[in-house]
């Protein structure tokens, strides 16, 4: 029977008690227990938690509580990634200091996080805006600077005109817009602070093999790094009057993944950016070439990442020698070669590359086939057919008849080339022309030489006398406080760096500071690392696969190279979650008016209900997006009320059937928690309650069930445990274990489909009938709510395998 309870009173009561008792504090490492370092991504204190934050933090808490109850010492820390554009933009909008805005949001967010009832290790908290934190961000930067991992260079950057700052490649969306403000990204050539992530490209790929991560996450990182194996080959330039008195190199170095096609090269193509570099080096290019290069570079600034199918180019009048056959070939400036990819120059093989073929066809350049698909097709005459794959060589002198794979290294060796790799990954540009971030700890001598700020002057504090309205000029450049501090410490004529760091730097190492957040002498002690690293499980968003996840892996590897950490990989296991969409099925956004405020739901039905409803939506580790639908949340509230009323069903002697079902439930819930299938674990708990409401259960079985439910509903189970006059907290109890001898009559979990789409699962005995299967469906709100009141046209039931319910398509759409 339902028994109402005052969730607000219960939650406030146990929040105070847990805080007072310090039940979730980590304390010192207890070597008698196995450790579990469970991590969730640093939240940004934007002001209010939305339901997506609950999905990110409240659902993993189920796994954390289970780990505690099976005897592990668990660290489950939480902190705040509080620098960045959102706070700065909000501060500008409301005319307040970003620090004041951020600190107010952190205080509010702490209260909201506490309302979840999570087992957070608040004794290990951090915040990126705390000078005691960013002191170490700056110190690591100086170590990178001293060891040539951080450097000041010049290159093409992604400039966001909306944010008035540089952004990293990973922050540019596929359509060429800024992920933050959706403005089109421009390309600019400017000085920038870089981190040599490319030095770690091979390790970032190869070390993925040792990680217990879903393959799709690994593959996404491999693709982003984009390692290509091939050859570097030099083409000697012919004598040309326009190159006299210039410092242009007498050769063009190209990288190619297809050195086997070298005999088919009929022209070289260089990027407009490379042409511009030649002009700056003294090349007396024609007006036509200069205008073409300038115009194409300008077009790229406007249409950065959009596909430009039109092939354009200008003949430079310069020739190069094909090192394979000694032929003189023309050199063109073309629009389809990029200056920041490879060497900015390619060897063009029109018969075996579609873009080269289109260009050669348009400008009347020779097309020479040198690879056939099969040996049987071997011939010595050229063909206009494009074959972009491997095959057998023709028209390639002594290499005729050789396979493409064999010929790659043989031809490279003949022409004095070098087999090597190239990468899509570019060095990480971290300088930002905004205020609210970590100041880059660099100062410049009167001669303009960069020097790092010594450790004794760290943290290199963010100045307060700054107009942080974005103008495209770094706000710190306007700070008299920063200039004065620099001259007082370093001398007259010394000037400070005025850029701040990309906030992805802050979040690249926060997991280390959690371990030793009060350490004033070291970044993190060796003992703390030995105690807790690497991280056992990292829950996070799928959108961070090629940003935060990649950056933090690089950061760990850079620290390892410098001997500052012990492990080369920070995360043993990664679980990506999906998104909770708005009620309209779209990504939640304030501008769309579809953001769900969890505070209102918690006020109405309680934190336990909201947590369980989110966990009940579907498997957690499959990165599936779920639309928020309040239709089922009342069912979870009723379930908890029924649990609260179970004491009224306590009897002296329960049936063997109840004991068997309890142990089956323990087995099912244990397995499902370990596999992040919290939804089917909840289904099993519901089935047990349905049964014992009818036939009763013993006090001992009730206590066991409350322990089983504790990770899912921490507030209510703590209250029931207290009312049963049991000792200590239910969350300090041992998690129940099943007795294999009591579950011999094995049941089978089968999937339930609605119109062919998997919507959940039920547990049945192999001999159960279709009628019994439908009864089980009716007991599970997640499934029953989808079919109630609808016309089921057909039931397809295969015992032990599948249950598929066919309903009217229109009715199905209206109910989904």
C-alpha positions in Angstrom: 0.0 0.0 0.0 1.1 3.6 -0.6 2.3 5.4 2.5 3.0 9.1 2.0 6.1 10.7 3.4 7.4 14.3 3.7 10.4 14.2 1.4 11.4 17.8 2.1 11.6 17.1 5.8 13.5 13.9 5.4 16.0 15.4 3.0 16.8 18.4 5.2 17.1 16.1 8.2 19.7 13.7 6.6 21.6 16.5 4.8 22.4 17.9 8.3 23.1 14.6 9.8 25.5 13.5 7.0 27.3 16.8 7.2 27.6 16.5 10.9 28.9 12.9 10.9 31.2 13.4 7.9 30.1 10.0 6.6 31.3 10.7 3.0 34.7 12.2 3.9 37.6 10.3 2.3 40.2 11.0 5.0 43.5 9.2 4.9 44.0 6.2 2.7 43.0 3.0 4.3 45.3 0.3 2.8 43.1 -2.5 4.2 40.4 -1.5 1.7 40.5 -1.6 -2.1 40.4 2.0 -3.4 37.9 3.3 -6.0 38.6 6.8 -7.4 35.3 7.7 -9.2 35.3 10.9 -11.1 32.6 13.1 -12.7 33.5 16.1 -14.9 34.0 19.4 -13.2 30.8 21.4 -13.4 30.7 25.0 -14.5 28.9 27.2 -12.0 26.6 28.9 -14.4 24.1 29.8 -11.7 21.5 27.0 -11.7 21.7 23.3 -12.1 19.6 22.0 -14.9 18.3 18.5 -15.2 21.3 17.6 -17.3 23.6 18.2 -14.3 21.5 15.8 -12.2 21.8 13.2 -15.0 25.6 13.8 -14.9 26.1 13.6 -11.2 23.1 12.0 -9.4 23.0 8.8 -11.5 26.7 7.9 -11.1 26.2 8.3 -7.3 24.3 5.0 -7.5 27.5 3.3 -8.6 29.6 5.2 -6.0 27.3 4.2 -3.1 27.4 0.5 -4.2 31.2 0.6 -4.3 31.2 1.9 -0.7 28.8 -0.8 0.4 30.9 -3.6 -1.1 33.8 -2.5 1.1 35.9 -0.1 -1.0 37.3 3.2 0.1 35.8 5.5 -2.4 36.9 9.0 -3.4 34.1 10.8 -5.3 35.2 14.5 -5.4 33.4 17.5 -6.8 34.7 21.0 -7.6 34.1 23.9 -9.9 35.6 24.8 -13.4 34.8 28.5 -12.9 36.9 30.6 -15.3 35.8 31.3 -18.8 33.5 33.2 -21.2 30.1 32.4 -19.8 30.9 34.0 -16.4 32.6 36.9 -18.1 29.8 37.5 -20.5 27.2 37.3 -17.7 29.3 39.7 -15.6 29.4 42.2 -18.6 25.6 41.8 -19.0 24.9 42.4 -15.3 27.7 45.0 -14.8 29.4 43.1 -12.0 32.8 41.7 -11.5 33.2 38.2 -12.8 34.7 37.0 -9.5 31.7 38.2 -7.6 29.3 36.6 -10.1 31.2 33.3 -10.1 31.6 33.1 -6.3 27.8 33.7 -5.9 27.1 31.0 -8.4 29.4 28.5 -6.6 27.7 29.1 -3.3 24.3 28.5 -4.9 25.5 25.5 -6.8 26.9 23.9 -3.7 23.5 24.0 -2.1 21.9 22.4 -5.2 24.6 19.7 -5.3 24.0 18.9 -1.6 20.3 18.6 -2.3 21.0 15.6 -4.6 22.0 13.6 -1.6 25.2 12.4 -3.3 28.1 10.8 -1.5 30.4 13.6 -2.6 33.9 13.8 -1.0 33.6 17.5 -0.1 36.9 17.3 1.8 38.7 17.0 -1.5 37.0 19.9 -3.4 38.8 22.4 -5.7 37.9 25.5 -7.8 39.9 26.8 -10.8 39.4 30.4 -9.7 41.1 29.8 -6.3 44.6 31.3 -6.5 45.9 28.3 -4.6 44.7 26.2 -7.5 45.8 28.3 -10.4 49.2 28.8 -8.8 49.8 25.2 -9.9 48.3 25.7 -13.3 50.8 28.5 -13.8 53.7 26.5 -12.3 53.1 23.6 -14.7 53.0 26.1 -17.6 56.4 27.4 -16.5 57.8 23.8 -16.3 56.4 23.2 -19.8 58.0 26.5 -21.0 61.4 25.6 -19.5 61.2 22.2 -21.3 60.0 23.5 -24.7 56.5 22.0 -24.4 55.1 25.5 -24.1 56.3 28.0 -26.7 55.5 31.3 -28.3 55.0 31.0 -32.0 53.2 32.5 -35.0 50.7 30.8 -37.1 47.1 30.7 -38.3 44.6 30.7 -35.5 40.8 30.4 -35.2 39.5 33.8 -34.4 35.9 34.1 -33.1 34.5 37.6 -33.9 31.7 37.0 -31.4 33.9 36.1 -28.4 36.7 38.4 -29.6 39.3 35.8 -28.9 41.3 32.8 -30.3 39.7 29.4 -29.9 41.2 25.9 -30.3 40.5 23.7 -33.3 38.5 21.4 -31.0 36.2 24.3 -30.1 35.2 24.8 -33.8 32.0 23.0 -34.8 31.8 20.9 -37.9 30.0 23.8 -39.8 32.9 26.2 -39.0 31.2 28.1 -36.2 32.2 28.7 -32.6 30.7 26.2 -30.1 30.1 29.0 -27.6 28.4 31.7 -29.7 27.8 30.1 -33.2 29.6 32.9 -35.0 31.6 31.9 -38.1 35.2 31.4 -37.3 37.8 33.4 -39.1 41.4 32.5 -39.8 44.1 34.9 -38.7 47.9 34.8 -38.7 49.1 36.1 -35.3 51.5 35.3 -32.5 50.2 32.7 -30.0 51.1 30.6 -27.0 51.1 26.9 -27.9 51.5 23.6 -26.2 53.3 20.8 -28.2 50.5 18.2 -28.0 51.8 17.0 -31.4 55.0 15.7 -29.7 52.7 13.2 -27.9 50.5 12.2 -30.9 51.9 8.6 -31.2 51.6 7.9 -27.5 48.0 9.4 -27.5 47.1 6.9 -30.1 49.1 3.8 -29.1 48.3 4.0 -25.4 44.5 3.8 -26.1 45.0 0.1 -26.5 45.6 -0.3 -22.8 42.5 1.5 -21.7 39.1 0.0 -20.8 37.2 2.4 -22.8 34.3 1.9 -25.3 35.8 1.4 -28.8 33.9 4.3 -30.3 35.6 6.8 -27.9 39.0 5.4 -28.8 38.2 5.6 -32.5 37.0 9.2 -32.2 40.4 10.2 -30.6 42.4 8.2 -33.3 40.4 10.0 -36.0 40.9 13.4 -34.4 44.7 12.9 -34.1 44.6 11.6 -37.7 47.9 9.7 -38.0 48.8 9.0 -41.6 51.8 6.9 -42.7 53.6 7.9 -45.8 56.8 9.5 -47.1 58.5 12.9 -47.2 60.0 13.6 -50.6 62.0 16.6 -51.9 61.3 18.1 -55.3 64.1 20.3 -56.6 63.0 23.7 -58.0 64.3 24.8 -61.4 66.1 28.0 -61.9 63.7 30.9 -62.1 64.5 34.7 -62.3 61.6 35.5 -59.9 63.3 33.5 -57.1 66.7 35.1 -57.5 67.8 37.1 -54.4 65.0 35.4 -52.4 65.5 33.1 -49.4 63.0 30.6 -50.8 64.4 27.1 -50.3 65.5 25.5 -53.5 63.4 22.4 -52.9 59.7 21.7 -52.1 59.2 19.1 -49.4 55.9 17.2 -49.8 54.3 14.6 -47.6 52.3 11.8 -49.4 50.5 8.7 -48.2 51.0 7.3 -51.8 54.7 7.4 -52.7 53.8 4.4 -55.0 52.2 6.9 -57.4 55.3 9.1 -57.7 55.7 8.3 -61.4 52.2 9.7 -62.0 53.0 13.1 -60.6 52.4 15.7 -63.3 52.4 19.0 -61.2 53.1 20.3 -57.7 50.5 22.3 -55.8 51.2 24.7 -53.0 48.8 26.5 -50.7 48.1 30.2 -50.9 49.7 30.5 -47.4 52.9 28.9 -48.7 52.9 31.2 -51.6 52.5 34.2 -49.3 55.5 32.9 -47.2 57.6 32.8 -50.4 56.6 36.3 -51.3 57.6 37.5 -47.8 60.9 35.6 -48.4 61.6 37.7 -51.5 59.9 35.8 -54.4 59.1 38.3 -57.1 55.7 36.8 -57.9 53.5 38.3 -60.5 50.6 40.6 -59.6 48.2 37.8 -60.6 49.8 35.3 -58.2 49.9 37.9 -55.4 46.3 38.8 -55.8 45.2 35.2 -56.0 47.0 34.2 -52.8 45.7 37.2 -50.9 42.2 36.7 -52.1 42.2 32.9 -51.2 43.6 33.6 -47.8 40.8 36.2 -47.2 38.2 33.8 -48.5 39.4 31.2 -46.0 39.0 33.7 -43.2 35.3 34.0 -44.1 34.5 30.4 -45.2 36.9 28.6 -42.9 35.5 25.1 -42.8 32.9 25.1 -45.6 33.5 22.8 -48.5 34.7 24.7 -51.5 34.2 22.4 -54.5 35.4 24.9 -57.1 39.1 24.2 -58.1 41.1 27.4 -58.6 44.8 28.0 -59.2 47.5 30.0 -60.9 50.7 28.6 -62.6 53.7 30.1 -60.8 56.0 29.8 -63.8 58.3 27.8 -61.6 59.2 24.2 -62.4 60.3 21.3 -60.2 62.0 18.0 -61.0 60.2 14.7 -60.3 62.9 12.8 -58.5 61.6 9.5 -59.8 61.9 10.1 -63.6 63.6 13.4 -63.9 60.7 15.1 -65.6 60.2 18.8 -65.3 56.7 19.6 -63.9 54.9 22.9 -63.2 54.3 24.4 -59.8 50.8 25.8 -59.1 49.2 27.8 -56.3 45.9 26.2 -55.7 42.9 26.8 -53.4 42.4 23.2 -52.3 45.8 22.8 -50.5 45.8 24.1 -46.9 48.7 25.9 -45.4 48.4 24.3 -41.9 48.1 20.7 -43.2 51.2 18.7 -43.9 53.9 20.8 -45.5 51.5 23.1 -47.3 52.5 21.5 -50.6 51.4 18.3 -52.4 52.5 16.2 -55.3 49.5 16.0 -57.6 48.6 12.7 -59.2 45.5 13.4 -61.3 44.9 9.7 -62.3 44.7 8.6 -58.6 43.2 11.5 -56.7 39.8 13.1 -57.3 40.7 16.7 -56.5 43.9 16.5 -58.5 41.9 15.0 -61.4 39.3 17.8 -61.3 42.1 20.5 -61.3 44.1 18.8 -64.1 41.1 18.4 -66.2 40.1 22.0 -65.8 43.6 23.4 -66.6 44.7 20.9 -69.2 47.4 19.2 -67.2 48.6 15.7 -68.1 46.8 12.8 -66.4 49.0 9.7 -66.2 47.8 6.4 -64.8 50.5 4.5 -62.8 48.4 2.0 -60.8 46.0 -0.6 -62.1 43.4 -2.4 -59.9 44.6 -5.9 -60.8 47.7 -7.5 -62.3 45.6 -9.0 -65.1 44.9 -5.5 -66.2 48.6 -4.6 -66.4 49.3 -2.5 -69.4 51.7 0.3 -70.4 49.2 2.8 -71.8 47.8 5.6 -69.8 44.1 5.8 -69.0 41.7 8.6 -68.1 40.1 6.3 -65.5 40.5 7.5 -61.8 41.6 4.7 -59.5 42.2 6.0 -55.9 42.9 2.7 -54.3 45.9 0.4 -54.2 46.8 -2.0 -57.0 49.6 -3.0 -59.3 52.1 -0.4 -60.7 52.4 0.5 -64.4 54.3 3.2 -66.2 56.7 3.2 -63.3 60.0 1.8 -64.8 61.6 -0.9 -62.8 58.6 -1.0 -60.4 56.1 -2.2 -63.0 54.2 -5.2 -61.7 55.0 -4.4 -58.0 52.1 -4.0 -55.6 51.3 -0.6 -54.2 52.3 -1.6 -50.7 55.7 -3.0 -51.8 56.4 0.0 -54.0 55.8 2.6 -51.3 59.0 2.0 -49.5 61.0 0.9 -52.5 60.3 4.1 -54.5 60.8 6.3 -51.4 64.2 4.7 -50.9 65.2 5.2 -54.6 64.5 9.0 -54.5 66.2 9.5 -51.1 62.9 10.2 -49.3 62.0 9.2 -45.8 59.1 7.1 -44.5 57.3 9.0 -41.7 54.0 9.9 -40.2 51.9 13.0 -40.4 49.0 14.1 -38.2 45.8 16.0 -38.4 46.3 17.1 -34.8 47.8 20.6 -34.4 49.6 22.1 -31.5 47.2 23.4 -28.9 46.7 27.2 -29.0 46.0 28.3 -25.4 46.3 32.1 -25.4 43.0 33.9 -25.0 42.4 37.6 -25.4 39.8 37.7 -22.6 39.9 38.7 -18.9 38.4 35.9 -16.8 41.1 33.2 -17.0 44.5 32.2 -15.6 47.1 34.9 -16.4 49.9 33.4 -18.5 53.0 33.6 -16.1 55.4 35.2 -18.6 57.1 38.5 -18.6 59.2 40.2 -21.3 62.6 41.9 -20.9 63.1 45.3 -22.4 64.6 43.4 -25.4 61.4 41.5 -25.8 62.7 38.1 -24.6 60.1 35.9 -22.8 60.9 34.8 -19.3 58.8 32.7 -17.0 57.6 34.0 -13.6 59.6 32.2 -10.9 57.7 30.0 -8.5 58.2 32.3 -5.5 56.0 34.9 -7.3 53.2 32.5 -8.1 50.3 32.7 -8.1 50.7 35.5 -10.7 47.4 37.1 -9.7 44.7 38.3 -12.0 44.6 42.1 -11.7 41.4 43.9 -10.6 41.8 47.2 -12.4 40.5 45.9 -15.7 37.8 46.9 -18.1 36.9 43.4 -19.3 34.5 44.4 -22.1 35.8 42.5 -25.1 37.2 44.7 -27.9 39.6 42.2 -29.6 42.5 43.6 -27.5 43.4 41.6 -24.4 41.9 43.3 -21.4 45.0 42.7 -19.3 46.9 45.1 -21.6 44.9 47.9 -20.0 45.9 47.0 -16.4 48.2 49.5 -14.7 48.3 47.2 -11.7 49.8 44.4 -13.7 52.4 46.7 -15.4 53.4 48.1 -12.0 53.7 44.7 -10.4 55.9 43.5 -13.3 58.3 46.5 -13.1 58.5 46.3 -9.3 59.6 42.7 -9.4 61.6 42.5 -12.6 62.8 46.0 -13.3 62.1 49.1 -15.4 61.1 48.3 -19.0 59.9 44.8 -18.3 56.3 44.1 -19.5 53.8 41.4 -18.6 52.1 38.9 -20.9 48.5 40.1 -21.3 46.8 36.9 -22.4 45.0 34.4 -20.2 44.8 30.6 -20.7 42.2 28.5 -22.4 39.9 27.2 -19.7 40.5 23.6 -21.0 44.0 24.0 -19.4 42.3 24.3 -15.9 40.3 21.2 -16.4 43.2 19.1 -17.9 44.6 18.3 -14.5 42.0 19.0 -11.8 41.8 15.2 -10.9 45.4 15.5 -9.6 44.6 18.4 -7.3 41.7 16.6 -5.8 44.2 14.2 -4.3 46.2 16.8 -2.4 44.2 20.0 -2.5 45.8 21.4 0.7 49.4 20.9 -0.3 51.2 24.2 -0.5 54.6 22.8 -1.4 53.9 20.4 -4.3 51.4 20.0 -7.1 50.5 16.6 -5.7 52.6 14.4 -3.4 54.0 11.1 -4.5 52.1 9.3 -1.7 48.8 10.8 -2.8 49.4 9.5 -6.3 50.4 6.1 -5.1 47.2 6.0 -3.0 44.7 7.0 -5.6 45.9 7.1 -9.2 45.0 6.2 -11.8 41.3 7.1 -11.8 39.3 3.9 -11.7 36.2 5.2 -13.4 35.4 8.5 -15.2 31.8 9.4 -16.0 31.4 12.2 -18.6 29.7 13.7 -21.6 30.2 12.3 -25.1 30.8 15.9 -26.3 34.2 16.0 -24.5 35.7 13.0 -26.3 38.1 15.0 -28.5 38.4 18.1 -26.3 38.8 17.6 -22.5 39.5 13.9 -22.7 42.3 14.4 -25.2 43.8 17.4 -23.6 43.9 15.8 -20.1 45.5 12.7 -21.5 48.2 14.9 -23.1 48.6 16.9 -19.9 49.2 13.7 -17.9 51.8 12.5 -20.5 53.6 15.8 -20.4 53.8 15.7 -16.6 55.0 12.1 -16.9 57.8 13.1 -19.3 59.0 15.7 -16.8 58.9 13.1 -13.9 56.1 14.9 -12.1 53.6 12.1 -12.1 53.8 8.3 -12.0 51.2 7.3 -14.6 51.1 8.0 -18.3 47.3 7.6 -18.5 44.9 9.2 -16.0 41.7 7.2 -16.6 41.4 3.4 -16.5 37.8 3.3 -17.5 35.6 5.9 -19.2 31.8 5.9 -19.4 30.1 8.4 -21.7 26.6 9.4 -21.0 24.1 11.0 -23.4 22.0 14.1 -22.9 18.6 14.8 -21.3 16.8 16.6 -24.0 14.1 19.2 -23.4 10.4 18.2 -23.4 10.4 19.3 -27.1 13.1 16.7 -28.0 15.8 19.4 -28.6 19.0 20.1 -26.6 18.1 22.1 -23.6 18.8 25.8 -24.1 17.6 29.0 -22.3 17.0 30.6 -25.7 14.7 27.8 -26.7 12.8 27.9 -23.4 13.0 24.2 -22.9 15.3 24.0 -19.8 14.0 21.8 -17.0 14.6 23.2 -13.5 15.3 20.2 -11.2 14.7 22.3 -8.1 11.0 22.5 -8.9 10.9 18.7 -9.4 12.8 18.1 -6.2 10.3 20.3 -4.3 7.4 18.4 -5.8 8.5 14.8 -5.6 11.8 14.7 -3.8 15.5 14.1 -4.7 15.2 10.3 -4.5 12.4 10.3 -7.1 14.2 12.6 -9.5 17.4 10.5 -9.2 15.6 7.2 -9.8 13.6 8.6 -12.7 16.7 9.7 -14.4 18.3 6.3 -13.8 15.2 4.6 -15.0 15.3 6.3 -18.5 17.7 3.7 -20.0 21.2 2.2 -19.8 23.6 4.9 -18.6 26.7 4.1 -20.5 25.4 4.1 -24.0 25.5 7.8 -24.8 21.8 7.8 -25.8 19.8 11.0 -25.6 16.5 10.9 -23.7 13.8 13.5 -23.9 12.5 14.7 -20.5 8.9 13.4 -20.0 7.2 14.0 -16.7 4.7 11.3 -17.6 6.6 8.6 -15.7 7.9 10.5 -12.7 4.7 10.1 -10.7 5.1 6.3 -11.0 8.6 6.5 -9.3 7.2 8.6 -6.5 4.4 6.0 -6.0 6.9 3.2 -5.9 8.9 4.9 -3.1 5.7 5.4 -1.2 5.0 1.7 -1.5 8.5 1.0 -0.2 7.8 3.3 2.7 4.7 1.2 3.4 6.4 -2.2 3.4 6.6 -2.3 7.2 2.9 -2.8 7.1 3.5 -6.1 5.1 6.0 -7.6 7.6 5.0 -11.1 8.7 6.6 -13.7 11.0 7.2 -16.4 8.3 7.6 -15.5 4.7 7.2 -18.0 1.8 10.2 -19.7 0.1 9.0 -17.9 -3.1 9.7 -14.5 -1.5 13.2 -15.7 -0.3 14.0 -17.0 -3.8 12.8 -13.8 -5.4 14.8 -11.6 -3.0 18.0 -13.5 -3.9 17.3 -13.3 -7.6 16.7 -9.5 -7.1 20.1 -9.2 -5.3 21.8 -11.0 -8.1 20.1 -8.9 -10.7 20.6 -5.5 -9.0 24.3 -6.3 -8.4 25.0 -7.2 -12.0 23.1 -4.3 -13.4 24.8 -1.7 -11.2 28.2 -3.0 -12.2 27.1 -2.7 -15.9 25.5 0.7 -15.4 22.1 -0.7 -16.3 20.4 1.1 -13.4 17.1 1.1 -15.3 16.7 -2.7 -15.2 18.0 -2.9 -11.6 15.1 -0.6 -10.7 12.7 -2.8 -12.6 13.8 -5.8 -10.6 13.3 -3.8 -7.3 9.8 -2.9 -8.5 9.0 -6.6 -9.2 10.0 -7.5 -5.7 7.8 -4.9 -4.1 4.8 -5.9 -6.2 5.2 -9.5 -5.0 5.7 -8.8 -1.3 2.8 -6.4 -1.1 0.6 -9.4 -1.9 2.2 -12.1 0.3 4.3 -10.3 2.9 8.0 -10.5 3.9 10.0 -10.9 7.0 11.7 -8.1 8.9 15.0 -9.5 7.9 14.1 -9.5 4.2 12.8 -5.9 4.6 16.2 -4.9 6.0 18.0 -6.6 3.2 15.8 -4.9 0.6 16.4 -1.5 2.1 20.1 -2.0 1.8 19.6 -3.1 -1.8 17.6 0.0 -2.5 20.0 2.4 -0.6 22.2 3.4 -3.6 19.1 4.4 -5.6 17.1 6.3 -2.9 19.6 7.4 -0.2 17.3 9.7 1.7 14.3 7.4 2.1 16.3 4.3 2.9 18.2 6.2 5.6 14.9 7.3 7.1 13.4 3.8 7.0 16.6 2.3 8.5 16.4 4.8 11.3 12.7 4.1 11.9 13.6 0.4 12.1 15.9 1.3 15.0 18.9 -0.2 13.3 22.4 0.9 14.1 24.6 3.2 12.1 23.7 4.5 8.7 22.3 2.2 6.0 25.0 3.6 3.8 27.6 2.1 6.1 26.2 -1.4 5.8 27.5 -4.2 3.6 25.7 -4.6 0.3 23.6 -7.8 0.2 25.0 -11.0 -1.3 22.8 -13.6 -3.0 22.8 -17.3 -2.2 23.2 -19.3 -5.4 21.5 -22.3 -3.9 18.3 -20.2 -3.5 18.0 -19.2 -7.2 18.2 -22.6 -9.0 14.9 -22.0 -10.9 16.7 -19.6 -13.1 14.8 -16.7 -14.8 15.7 -15.1 -18.0 15.8 -11.4 -18.9 14.2 -10.7 -22.3 13.9 -7.5 -24.3 10.6 -5.7 -24.8 10.1 -4.0 -28.1 7.3 -1.6 -29.1 7.0 -1.5 -32.9 10.4 -3.0 -33.2 12.2 -0.5 -31.0 13.8 -1.8 -27.7 12.0 0.0 -24.8 13.1 -2.1 -21.8 13.3 -5.6 -20.4 11.4 -8.0 -18.2 12.5 -11.1 -16.2 10.6 -14.3 -16.8 10.9 -18.0 -16.2 11.6 -19.9 -19.5 8.2 -21.6 -19.3 6.2 -18.3 -18.7 3.3 -17.7 -21.0 2.5 -14.7 -23.2 -0.2 -13.7 -20.6 2.4 -13.8 -17.8 4.8 -11.8 -19.9 2.2 -9.1 -20.4 1.5 -9.0 -16.7 5.2 -8.3 -16.1 5.0 -5.4 -18.7 2.0 -3.9 -16.8 4.0 -3.8 -13.6 6.8 -1.7 -15.1 5.8 2.0 -15.5 8.5 2.6 -18.0 6.9 0.1 -20.4 3.2 0.3 -19.3 3.0 4.1 -19.7 3.9 3.6 -23.4 1.1 1.3 -24.2 -1.7 2.1 -21.7 -4.9 3.0 -23.5 -3.5 2.1 -26.9 -4.7 -0.6 -29.3 -2.2 -3.5 -29.4 -2.7 -4.9 -32.9 -0.3 -7.9 -32.4 1.9 -9.5 -29.8 5.0 -11.4 -31.0 6.3 -13.5 -28.1 9.2 -15.9 -28.3 9.8 -17.4 -24.9 13.2 -16.8 -23.6 14.0 -14.4 -26.5 11.8 -11.4 -27.3 8.5 -9.7 -26.7 7.4 -7.3 -29.5 4.2 -5.3 -29.2 2.8 -3.9 -32.4 0.6 -0.9 -31.9 -1.0 1.7 -34.2 1.8 3.9 -35.5 -0.1 7.2 -35.0 -1.0 6.3 -31.4 2.6 5.2 -30.8 3.9 8.6 -32.0 1.5 10.5 -29.9 2.5 8.6 -26.8 6.3 8.7 -27.3 
